[in-house]
Amino acid sequence: MGGKGGSESLLTLVGELLNSAVSFLIFSFLDVLDVVLCVVYKLIDYAIEAEWKPCYCSSAKSMVNSSGSFLVSLNRGPKVVRLCSAKLQLEDVSDTLYSRPSRVSEFSRKAAVAVAASTSMSVRSPAPTTSFAVSSNVMEMLKGKIDRRRRPQPIPLWSDCDCKICNSWSRSPSNNSQLYVHAEGGAADGTTTTNTDVLFIHGFISSSTFWTETVFQEFTEETRSRHRLFAVDLLGFGRSPKPADSLYTLREHIEMIEKSVLERYNVRSFHIVAHSLGCIIALALAVRHPDAVKSLTLLAPPYFPVPRGEEPTQFIMRRVAPRKVWPAIAFGASMACWYEHVSRTICLLICKNHRLWDFLFRFFTGNRIRTFMIEVFMCHTHNAAWHTLHNVICASAEKMESYLRTVREKLSCDVRIFHGDGDELLPVECSYDLAAQIPRASVKVFEKKDHVTILVGQQRAFARELEEVWRSADYRS
C-alpha cells in the first residue's frame, strides 16, 4: 500500500512539474503573440473603421494626480477612484485591466523572492506612490462619454457579429437602454401582481438561454401560476445591448437590471437565482434591495477569501485564471483574462461565426441535438466579455466581504448554495468559504457535476430544488 501511494504521489508531482513547465513556455509565447496582435488589430481597425480601438497594452505617459481630473488612492497604491468633473464613477474599474505581469517577469519576481529567502537577503519593494499612469483605454472611453461631439463608433464593430440575435437591439432605439428579458409565468406583462417574482442571472459568457432551455422547461404548472419568472441577458451578452464604449462595470450591470426588470415589471419582492459570475451581481443587487429579496440561490459562486497582504484584484485574477494549460477550462479562462488581443482573436473566430458553428453542429449530429448552448456561449462581444471579467469578477474582490457582511447581518432571506464536486474552474471550496461568512446558508454539493452540468443535464432535479427553496421562503414570509 505504501509503495502504491508513494508512486502515485511521485506521478502527481511529475505531472505538476510538467504542467508548470509547459505552461511557462506556452504563456511566454502568448505574451509575445499578444503584443504582435496588438499591432495587427490597430492596423486593421484603422483600415476598416478609420480609427483604432484603444487597448490596455500600455498606460498613458502623463501622470494624473489629485489636482487633475481624477482622484487616486493615496493609501493603497495606484488606483483610479472617481471622475471629479462628472457623475460617472470609476471605483469599479479593475487595475487588472492594465496591470498584468508577463509570465517571464512573474517568474523572475518569484525567483528573486526565493533567492532572498534562502540567503536572508531582503527584496526591495517599490516605493508607494500617490499618482499613477491612467490606462489610455479608460481615458479614451471617458472622452467618448464626456465629449458628445466625438464621432460614434460603428455598431457593430467589424469584428463583432451582426446577426439578428446578437445585434437586434441596435436596430430599434427603444431597445438600446433595456436588457433583453425572457418573462414567463403569472402575468408576465406586469398588469397584475402574482405571489412572487423570480430573477435568474446567468454567468460569464452565457445568456438567459442557460435557464430558459433547462429549468424553465421543467417547472410545474403550479409554479408558473404562482410566480413570474424573469431571465435576463446581462449587458453585452445574448440579445441585450452591447455598447462599444461601455466599461461593463458591476454598477452598470446592476443599474441595467433594475431598469429592465425591477422598474419595468413593477417588481417589489423577488427571489434570485444566479450562476457563477451572476452570483456576484446577485449579492450586489441584494445589498441594494435588502427588504425586497426573499431568497438567494447561488450556483458555483466565485468567492475566494483574500489573504492578508495580498492585492485583492490581482489575487482573484490569479485564482480564476492561473495560467496553466491543464485543466482545459483553466487554460481557456487564462487566455480570456490575461491576453486582450488573443482573446479578441478567439472571439472573432468563435462569436462572429457562431451561425457557422451552429450549422456545422447540426449537420454532423444530424440535427438530433438541441444547439442552445451555441447561443449560451457565443453571443457576446469581446469588449463585453473582457471588461465584465475584469470589472465584475476581479474588481468585486474588494467588495465581496462587505456584501457578505450585509447579507449576514441585515438580510433575513434564505441563502442556498449549490456546487459540483467536479468543477475545475471554481473549486467547491468557494461555496464552503462563502457559507462560512453566512452561517444560515446551506451548501449542497452534487457528485460528478462540473461548472455547467451542475444545471445542464439535471434540470428536472434542479427545478424541484428551486421550487422547494421558494416554497420554504414564501411560507416563512
C-alpha positions, -999 to +999 in steps of 0.1 A: +000+000+000+028+024+009+046+017-023+015+023-044+008+055-025+044+067-030+043+060-067+010+079-071+025+109-052+055+108-075+034+107-106+013+136-093+045+156-086+059+148-121+025+158-136+025+191-118+061+199-128+054+190-164+022+212-163+042+241-149+070+238-174+047+235-205+025+263-191+056+286-187+066+280-223+031+284-238+022+315-218+055+331-225+047+326-262+013+341-257+029+372-240+048+378-273+018+369-295-005+393-277+020+422-284+021+413-321-017+410-323-020+444-307-002+460-337-022+439-362-055+449-348-046+485-347-038+484-384-070+465-393-092+488-371-077+518-387-080+505-422-117+494-418-131+520-393-106+549-398-095+548-361-080+521-340-097+508-309-078+518-277-064+489-257-048+482-223-014+472-235+003+504-223-007+532-199-007+569-208+026+586-204+013+615-184+008+611-147-025+621-132-028+632-095-054+646-073-050+681-088-062+669-121-095+654-133-090+622-112-086+613-077-062+585-069-059+563-038-032+576-015-030+547+009-033+516-013-012+524-043-022+532-078-060+531-084-084+554-101-112+563-076-136+586-094-140+612-121-145+645-103-159+666-132-189+643-140-212+618-123-195+589-139-179+567-112-147+547-118-142+529-085-154+497-102-127+498-128-102+470-120-065+476-121-061+441-137-071+457-169-038+475-172-016+457-147-009+421-158+027+409-154+041+387-181+050+351-173+087+359-175+086+389-152+064+370-128+089+341-128+118+365-123+100+380-093+093+346-077+129+336-083+142+368-066+120+362-036+132+325-034+168+336-036+163+363-010+146+338+014+174+313+011+202+339+016+184+360+042+185+390+019+157+415+016+138+422-016+132+459-020+095+467-028+087+496-050+080+528-030+044+537-026+031+563-050+003+588-048-001+591-086-001+567-115-004+563-152-041+560-162-048+534-189-052+550-223-083+529-229-100+544-198-091+578-210-105+572-245-137+558-231-141+587-208-136+611-236-163+593-256-187+596-227-179+632-219-174+647-253-206+642-272-192+657-304-169+626-308-179+605-338-198+575-325-182+541-330-199+519-356-224+493-344-214+466-346-177+468-349-162+449-378-150+421-355-185+416-339-214+395-352-242+414-369-269+387-368-304+392-355-297+375-322-266+395-314-275+429-328-313+433-329-311+458-301-292+484-323-319+484-349-345+499-326-336+530-305-362+519-278-341+487-272-308+504-265-315+512-229-331+479-219-318+444-213-334+415-231-357+399-206-374+365-211-405+366-189-428+336-182-455+326-157-481+346-139-489+379-156-455+384-172-468+417-188-468+433-154-505+442-154-513+422-122-494+411-092-486+374-085-474+359-053-437+360-060-412+371-087-380+352-095-350+368-112-325+345-130-289+358-136-266+339-158-228+336-155-198+347-176-200+341-213-236+329-211-272+342-216-308+337-204-310+306-226-289+289-199-321+290-178-349+291-203-338+259-222-332+240-190-351+246-157-378+267-173-389+237-192-393+217-160-413+239-137-447+227-127-479+245-138-485+254-102-451+271-100-458+290-133-492+302-120-477+314-087-445+330-100-433+354-126-400+341-139-375+366-154-343+355-171-321+384-183-293+386-208-267+407-190-254+438-207-232+428-236-245+392-238-271+373-257-298+397-271-290+426-248-273+458-259-236+456-265-223+492-264-188+496-277-179+524-253-191+507-221-167+496-194-192+469-182-187+477-145-207+460-118-226+493-113-237+493-150-249+457-148-269+463-116-285+495-129-295+479-162-312+450-143-330+475-120-342+495-150-351+465-173-367+442-147-375+458-113-388+491-127-402+478-160-422+449-145-430+466-112-411+440-091-414+447-054-401+414-038-383+386-055-362+355-053-328+355-070-312+325-088-277+331-101-248+311-116-211+317-114-203+354-121-240+361-118-236+353-080-216+385-076-242+405-093-269+388-072-252+397-039-247+433-050-283+435-060-294+420-027-274+446-008-291+474-028-326+459-021-323+442+013-360+443+021-371+430-013-350+398-016-369+367-004-342+341-011-307+338-027-298+307-046-262+307-057-247+281-081-209+278-081-202+312-067-167+326-075-157+335-039-120+334-029-111+348+006-082+372+000-052+366+023-039+395+044-013+415+025-025+404-010-038+429-036-074+417-039-079+422-077-046+406-086-051+377-062-086+369-077-072+371-113-045+346-104-070+322-088-096+324-116-070+324-144-039+306-131-021+305-164-019+267-166-025+246-197-044+219-176-072+216-168-085+229-201-111+252-186-084+269-166-064+273-198-094+290-215-100+313-186-064+323-185-063+333-222-095+352-217-083+370-187-046+377-194-044+384-231-067+411-245-058+405-282-055+368-281-090+366-265-102+391-292-090+367-318-108+338-302-140+359-300-136+369-337-133+332-347-160+318-325-185+345-317-186+363-350-191+330-368-214+313-343-240+308-371-214+287-390-206+266-359-243+261-353-248+249-389-218+225-386-230+211-353-265+204-367-250+189-398-226+165-381-251+155-355-280+151-380-299+178-362-305+154-333-292+176-305-305+209-294-280+236-300-290+262-274-255+260-259-242+277-291-262+308-282-252+305-245-215+306-251-211+325-284-235+355-285-214+383-270-186+407-280-150+407-269-154+441-254-183+429-232-166+397-221-132+414-215-145+442-193-171+422-175-145+396-165-122+422-151-146+448-138-170+424-122-151+393-111-117+409-103-130+443-092-155+428-069-128+413-047-126+444-026-164+445-022-173+408-015-166+409+022-188+439+027-216+423+006-214+391+026-214+410+059-245+429+048-263+397+038-253+381+071-263+410+093-290+430+075-309+404+054-330+377+067-336+358+034-328+322+028-294+315+013-289+283-006-256+274-023-251+246-048-218+233-063-205+204-083-176+185-069-161+181-104-159+219-110-124+226-123-129+263-128-143+272-094-135+246-067-161+235-043-142+253-015-155+286-029-190+276-017-178+264+017-158+296+022-188+317+012-211+298+035-187+303+064-194+340+060-232+335+062-239+309+090-275+304+080-265+295+044-268+258+034-245+241+009-254+212-013-227+195-034-236+174-064-214+145-072-197+142-106-210+176-117-189+204-131-194+241-137-220+236-164-235+202-157-245+213-122-276+225-141-274+213-177-283+176-177-301+175-144-325+204-149-356+185-137-340+177-104-328+213-101-362+226-109-375+207-079-348+221-057-357+256-067-394+251-061-386+238-026-365+269-019-393+292-030-420+273-010-399+274+021-392+311+018-428+321+009-441+300+038-420+319+063-429+353+049 
